[in-house]
Amino acid sequence: MKALLLWPVMPNSFWSYQETLNLAGLRSTNPPLGLITIAAMLPTEWEIRFVDRNVRFETEDDWAWCDLVVISAMIIQKQDFRELIQKGVALGKKVAVGGPYPTSVPEFALEAGAHYLILDEGECTIPMFLKALARGETRGIFRSPEKPDVTQTPIARYDLLDLNAYLAITVQFSRGCPFQCEFCDIINLYGRKPRTKTPEQMLQEFQVLYDLGWRRYVFVVDDNFIGNKRNAKVFLRALIPWMEAHHYPFILLTEASLNLAEDDELIELMVKAGFTIVFMGIETPDTDSLVGIHKLQNTRQDLIESCHKITRAGLQIMSGFIMGFDNERPGAGKRIQAFIEETGIPQCQFSLLQALQNTAMWNRLQKEGRLVDGLGTIHQGAIMNFVPTRPVEELTEEYIDAFWHIYEPMPYMKRTFRHFQMMNGWRGKTKRPITMTELRLFAAICWRQGLLRSTRFRFWWQLGAIALTKPRLVYDYLIALGAGEHFFHYRYQVREQLQAQLATIKQAKQRELVSAT
């Protein structure tokens, strides 16, 4: 069997970092871990070609060569996902699909013409698919309610990747999250009981990346790295000596819940293991909204003090914020903006709320008759896909204003500086080289922020202060400023897209008003 594995185009969004990647000479933020893990589960006698369409496009020869096309996708990739399915079918190829999006919305892939839907977690459903192929079945939907033992998951086929194309490489320690936030689809996809790999597995994966020559960011893409705190600590205690012995070759980042602030030992272990960035879903500083979405773990301690504690320990925080929760009071955008300024968090994934299919929120809104147009493509430039409790025009305009000001260059630079000035903690000694990628990015930052813009005096003053007071953080600080270049440009796209959608809504309401009169 000749299988062509395709990862669809990722449209510009918060996570694409497109402008930053362009400056650094990179092609994509990170590769599709799920798809290259599936590659490791396929029969060894199969011939495999892998194409990340964010790095390069497949050729017509690739299409002619293959017998089977395997495509994985997330919701934001839905347009290219559909087109790839349709092209495969038109060329007479068998098309198999999987991943988070078709698992949540299988009818989309079926309507596009996919022959095989390999849904849920591949450790359970890939064997079903292979048995069906062996029986000569030409179609099938393969599902499993069982949550697999991830200690049996093979090491992903990192050898298939063009490592020079990526900002970060991904690994995974655990799946699942113990919490039940109403708007989140993680518990539907991976369950509430976190399943973890063994420390030995993880060290083998790290060793594979090390042997391949990787020396930049490693993103531990867990749903919640501390969902099982006990096992996380066991892994970290094994990782620390490995990182020390290899002179800290990777910069680690992950996702975790804010209750990390309640565990001093866990914070210390993460820092000593080489974690430098943690993404946290803060969502909103409004306690009533947090209670309404069942995010009670964010109500147990003061949010700002929790953030400060994590930052002072040496972890840079990235955060998620959302507007549009039910019964949200006016001024939510300003309150989120003030929270971001107070904590100094540089990168904030700030969005209007979207109802994801089959989540508790989706089911509730469906019963209430509030879903507008089914499931849209989720990104910062999309108006919510349900009727909010506040006027959608007021809410969207408030969001546009807040997003615009959060990512103005001067405020971004100032709070990034405050955030890094707050950071203490320990940093392991590294022999990781500074490559042309970093040098290219740092030169572009100095040119744009230090010479072209009105930020020039602030830029050089802050850089000098960081170099004098926090010299071990200069690299991380410049990377954070480099990330800002993406947001400085992306805010224009967000404003333009949302204003266009608002204009359409207002025109429709005006027509309704005219018709009624």
N, C-alpha and C positions, 0 to 999 in steps of 0.2 A: 504493500500500500504506500502511495506517495501522498503525503499530507502537507497542505499549505496552511500554516497557522497565521492568522491575521489579527492585529490589534488596531481598531479603527482610529480615525483622526479625533483628537481631543480639541474641541473648540476653545477659543480664548476664554479664560475664566480666572478666578482667584488663584487656582492651583497650577495654571499653565506656566506662569512666570515667563511669558514669551519674550518680553522686552529684555529681561535679565539674561535669559538664555542666549538671545541674539548677541548681546554685548560680550558674553563669555565664549561665544563660538560653540555652544552646545545645541542639541536638537530637541531634547525632551527632559522633563523633570525626573521621571523615573520609569522603568520598564513595567510591563504587566506581569506581576509575580504569579497570578493565578494561571495565566496561559503557559508560562514556561515551566510551571509545576505540572500542569497537565501533560506537557511534552515529555516529562520524565516518567509519566504513567503509561504512555503508549508503548506498544510492543517494540522491542529493540530491533526487530528486523524491518520495521517501517523506515522509510526515508522521510525526513522532515526538513521543511524549509520554514523559517520563522521570519515574519516581516512586521515590524512596528511601523505603521504608516505615519507616525509622528517623526520618525527618523528618516525613512526613505519609503518610496512607493514600490509595491511589487511590480514586476514586469509582465508583459504579455507571455513571455516564456514561462514564468512561474505558473500562470493560469493554465497554459497548455500542458505543462509537466504534470500537474497534480491530478489525483483521482478524487481526493476529498479535500474540502475547504473547512477548516475549523476556526470559528470566530467567537471571541469573548467580548463582552461590552458592559459598560456602565451607562446609566441613563443619559448622561451628557453627550454620549457618543451615538445616540440613537439614529441620527440622520445618516452618518457614514455606515453605521451598522446595517441599516435597511438596504442601502445601495450596494453594499458588498454581498449581502444575501441574494439580492436580485440579479447581480452580475453573475454570481456563481451558478444560479439556476439557469440563467439565459445561456450560459456556456455549456450546459449539460453536466455540470459537476454536482456531486452530492455535497450538501452543505449541512454541517453540524454546528450548533451554537450552544453557548453556555455563559456563565458569569452572572453577576448580580442583576443586571437588567432583565434578561430573559427569564431568570428565575422568578423575579417579581412580577413580570408582565409577559408571560409566555405567549399570549395571543398576538403580541406585536410581531414576534419572530415567525409564528405560524402564518400570519397574514402576508408577511414578506416572502414566504415560500420555503423556509428552512425545512429540511427533511428530518433532521434529528435534533431534538432538544435535550441536551445533557444538563439537567438542572440540579439545584441544590449543591452539595459538596462532591467534588469529583472523585474523592477516594471511594465513595459509595456508588456513584452513577457511571463513571468511566468503565468499570468492569461490566455493567449491564449493557452499555453501548457496544462494547467489543464482542460480547456474546451474541447480541442481535446481529451485528455485522457478519459474524461467523455463520449464523443461521440463514444469511442471505436476505434479511429484512431490509426493505428500502425506505422505511420510515419508522419513527418511534419517538415517544416522549419518556424520558427516564428520570424518575424522581425517587427520593428516599427520605422518609421522615427521620431516619437514623442519623445521629451526629457522629461522624467517624472519630476514631482514636488518632489524633494528629501525631502521636509518636510513631505511626507507621507511614507518615507522609514522606515521600522521597525528596532528596535535595533537588531544587529547581535546576533547570538546564541553563545556568548562567553562561555556559560556553556558547550559546546561540546568540548572545547579545553583542552589539557593537558598544563596548564599554566606554569608548571615547565620546559617545553621543549624549550621555546622561549626567545630570547633576547629582543624583542619588541612586543607589541600588537598594532594592527592597528585600527584606527578610521578614519572617513572621514567627513569633514565639507562641502566641495564643489566639484562639478564636472565641467570640462570645463576650457578653457583657452582663454583669449581674443586675444592672439597673433596668428600669422600664419606662424610659422617657417616651411620652405619647407620640412624638413626631418621628422617632427614630426607627429605621427598618432593620437595624443590626440584630435585634432579638428574634425577628422573623426569619432572617437569613441564617443566623449562626447560634441562636439560643441564648439563654440566660446563664448557663453554667459554663464558665470559661474552661476551655480545654487547652492544655499547654504541652509543648514539646519538652523533651528532656534537655538538661544542660549539655549533654554530650552531643545531641543532634545539632544544637545551636552552634556549638564550637566547631563542629565539622563544617557547617555552612559558612561560618566566618573564615575558616581556614581555606575553603574553596575560593572565596572572594580574594583573600590575601594572596593565594597562589596564582590567581589570574592577574594580579598586579593592581587591583582596585585600591585606591588610597583616598577617596573622598567621603562623602556622606553615606551612611547606611541608615535607612529609614526602617525601623522596626514597626511594620504596619499592622499592629494589633488593633482590634476594636477598642480595647482598653487594656493597656499593658499591665495595669495593677488590678485587673478584675479578680485575679487570684494572687493576693499579696504574698502568701506563703511561698508559692512556686516561683514568683517573680524574684523574691529574695534569694532562693536557692540558685536560680540561674545567675543572678548578679554576682553572687559570691564565687561562682565558677568562672564568670567572665572577667572579673577584675584581674586575676593572675595571668590570664591569656592576653589581655590587653597590655599589661605591664611587660610581659615577655616579648611581645611584638612591637613595643614602643608606640602604643596607641595609634595604629595605622588608619583607623576610621573615626569619623565624627558621627556620633550616634544621635538620633532623634526618634521620638515616638509619640503616641497619643495616650493620654491618661485622664482619668476623672479628677476633679478638683479636690477630692478627699485625700489625694496625695499629701496635702498640707497637714493632715492629721498624723502622719507617720514619719517621724524624724529619721529613723533608721533607714527606711526605704529611700528617702531623698538622698541621704548620704551615700548609700550603695549605688544609686543611679549616677551620681556625680563621679564617684570613684571608678565606675565602670566606663566612663567616657561619654555619658549622655550630656548633651549641651543644650538641646531644645526639646520642649514638651508642648504638644498641642492639647489644649483643654477646651471643652465645650462649656463656656460660661453662660452663653445664650442671652442673658439679660440681668441687669442689677435689680429688677423689679421682683420682689419676693412673691407677690401674688401671682405673677405669671409663672414663676418657677413651680409653685405649688400646683397651679392649674395644669401643667404639663407633666406632673409627677416627677420633676427633677429635684427631689427632696434632698439629695446629697449636696446640692449647692446652697442649702438653707441652714446647714448645721453650724457654720462658722461665718464670721465676717468675710465677705468675698474679697474685699480689697486687702485686708490683712493676710488672707490665705495666699493671694498672689504675691504680695511682698515677701512673705516667708519663703516661698519657693524660689523667687528671684534672688533673694539674699543668699540662699544656699548655693547658688551658682548655676541655676537652670534658666535659660531664656524661655519666656512663655510666648507661644503663639496661641490665639484664642478664636473661638467661634462665637459670634453674636447674631441674634435673629430679631427681626421686628415683625409684628403682625399676630402675636398671640391673642387669644380671645380675651376681651375685656381689658385690653392694654390701654393705659391712660395716654392722652396726648402728651407729646414731649418725650416719647421713648427714645427717639433718635438723639436728642440732646443729652439725655441721661446716659445712654451708651457712650456717646462721645466724651462726656465728662469722666466716666469710669475708665475709659481707655487712657485719657490724659493723666488721671490720678495714678494708675498702675504703670504707666509708661510702656505698655505693651506695643511693640512696633507693628507686627503683622497681625491683623484682625480679619478673620474670614467673616465678613458682615453681609448678611443676606436678608431678603424678605422671606417669610415663612412659605414653604411649599408642603403640600400634603403628599407624602409618598405612598404609593399604592400598597394596600393591605396592612398598613400600620394601624395602630389603635386610633390615631387621629383621622386617617382616611375613612375608616369604618364609621366613626362617629359623625364626621361631616357628611358622609353619604346618607346616613339615616336622617340627618337634619336637612337634607336637600340643599347643601351649601357648596357642593363641588361644581365648579364652573365649566371646565372643558376637559375633564379627565386629567391625564398626567402630562404636564408640559416638560420641556427640557430644563433641567434645574441648573441655573447659573445666576450670577448677581444681576444680570440685565433682564430678568424675567419677573413680571408681576405675578403675584400669588394665584394659584389655581383653585381658589375657593373664595367665597364671600366672607370677608372679615367682619368683625363687630364694629370696626371704625370705618368711616368712608374711605374707600380704596384710593381716591385721589389725594386726600389729606395724608394718608399713611405713606403713599409712594413718594409724594413730594418731600415729606419729612425725611424719608430714607435717602433720597437723592442728595439732599442738602448735607446730611450727616456723612454719607460715604464720600462726598466730594471733599469736605473739610478734613476728614480723618486722613485722607491721602494727599493733602497738599504737601509739597516738599518740605517747607520750613517746619510745620508742626511735626511731621514724621521724623525729621532729623533731630529735633529737640527731644522728643520723648524716647527715641532710640538711645540717645546719649544718657538720659536719666535712667533708663532701664539698665544699661550696662554699668553705669556708675554705682548702681545699687547692688550689682552682682559681686558676690564674694566667692567663697567655696574654693575647692581644690581643682587643679588641672594636671593631668598626667603629662609627663615629658614625652614628646613625640619626635620621631625622625621623619615624619611625613613631609615629603618635598612640596614646595610651592611650584605648581606647574604653570605652563603658558596659559591655561584656562583661567587660573586665578589672576595671573599678572594682567591678562587682557581685560578682565572684569574690573580689577582695581584701577587700572589706567583710565578706563571709561568713566568710573565713578569720580575720580579726581578731576577729569576734564569737565564732566557735566555739572557736578555739585560743587566743585572747588574753583571753577573758572567761568563757565557759561552762565550759571544761574545767579540770582541775587543771594543765594545761600553761601556764596564763596567764603565770606569771612567767618561765618558760623561753622562751616565745614572744617576749615583748617584749624580753628581754635579747638573744636571738639576733638578732632583727630589727635592733635597734640596732647590734649588733656588725657585722652584714653591711653595714648602711648606712654605717658609719664606715670599715670596712676594705676592703670590696668593693662600692662604690656602683654600679658598672656591672652587678653581678649581682643587684641587688635584685629586678628584674622576674622573672628566671629562678628565683630562690629562692622567691618567693611562688607562682609557678606550680607548682613542685615540692611546696610545702606544700598547694596546692589539689588536686593529684593525690592526695595522701594521704587526703583526705576520702573519695574513692571506696573506697580499700583499707580504711580504718577500718570502713566499713559492710560491704563485700564479704566480709570475713573471717567475719562471722556466717553469711552464706549458705553459704560454703564448708564451714564446720564442720557446719552443720545437714545439708547434702546428703550429706556423706561419712559422718557418723554414722548417718544413716538407711540408707545402703547397707551400712554395716558391720553394723548390726542385722539386716538382711535376710540377709546372709551367715552370721552367727552362728546365726540361727534355722534356716536351711537345714541347717547342719552339725549342729545339735542334733537335727533331725528324722531326719537320716541315721543319727546315733548311736543314736537310739531304735529306728529300724527294724532296725538291725544287731543289737540286743540282743533 
